[in-house]
């Protein structure tokens, strides 16, 4: 069973940047699509970006042009580069398969955007 560990979150001012990492305990090379999700207080978890095994990506409208997902299969790692952060990006960020259901959720990493 693959386990996922997210890191890289923190407190950042509006307009700032963060790079999130998600390291898998096993190989992700055979996992077709990986994604980054986020859950803000009082809201449902939402998918913000995905990347397939061929490197094709898609980003939610709310983050397109500001966030970039990437993956390094050799390192079993998925990244999320977040630029021009806004207060509404504040949430716990998780990675998982898309669709999710075959791999358990990690603990997530908290991103707080505030001045």
Protein Blocks (a to p, Z undefined) as FASTA:
>chain_A
ZZdddehiacddehiacddddddfbdfklpmbacdddddehiacddfbdcdfkopacddf
klgokaccdddfknopacdddehiafklgccdddddddehjbccdebjaddddZZ
